[in-house]
Amino acid sequence: MRTLHRTVITVDVLSDHPFEFDDLEDLHFAITSGDCSGRWVVTRTEQVDGRRMAQLLLEQGSDPDFFGQTDDGEGAD
């Protein structure tokens, strides 16, 4: 059985203006070199089975085939 993992990361951004970003690269620049302060923390880690991973991938707009499985989670376990 293949072990799959999910990690949830929370980013806290402090700024003197409403903070908006288009992608993680913009976020990274803003809190490391830009005009915002920020930190990240791992808020959850968990092992997931193939069915749950397929569901999570679909929720992200990714294809379950990313990990070599079907939409039902078959093939990863």
N, C-alpha and C positions, 0 to 999 in steps of 0.2 A: 504494500500500500504506500502510495506517495504522500508525503507530508506537505501541505500547503499552508501558507501563513498570511495573515492580515495584520498590518501595522497602521494604526491611526495616529496621526501627528497633528497637534494643535499649534498654531502660530499666533502669538500675541504681538500686535503692532501698535506702537504709540506714535502719534503724530500731531501736528498742530493744524491739520486739515483733514477733511474726509479722505480716507485712504482707498484708492482703487488701483487695481493691477490687472494686467491681461494674462499673465502666465507666471510660472514659478521663477523664471529668470528675472522678471521685473520685481517680484517680491524679494528675491535674494539681494538684488542691487539696492533696493530701498532700505533694507535693514542692515546691510554691511557697509555700503559706501554712500548711500543717499541720505535723505533728511528725515529718516524715521528710525526709531529704536524698535528692536524686536527680539524675540526669543522663541524657540520652539521646544516642545516637550512631547515625548511619546505618551499618549494618553491611554492607549490600549494595544495589546498584542494578543493574538489568538491563533490557534491552529484551526483550520477549516477543512471540511471534506470537499470532495469534488463538486457535489451539487451546490453547496453554499458558494464556492468560488465561482462557479459558472454564473450564479445569480449576481454576485458582486461585480463581476466583469461586465455583465450586461447592463447593470445600473450605471457603470462608469462609461458606457458607450463603447466598450471594448468587446472583442470577439472571444468567446470561451476557448477557441482554438489557440489563443495566446499561450495557454498551458497545455495544448494538445488534447482538448476534450470537447465534447458536444455541449449543446445548450442545456442538456439534462445532467451534465457533470460526469458523463461516462468517459472512461479512458484515463482519468487522472488517478483514480484509486487503484 
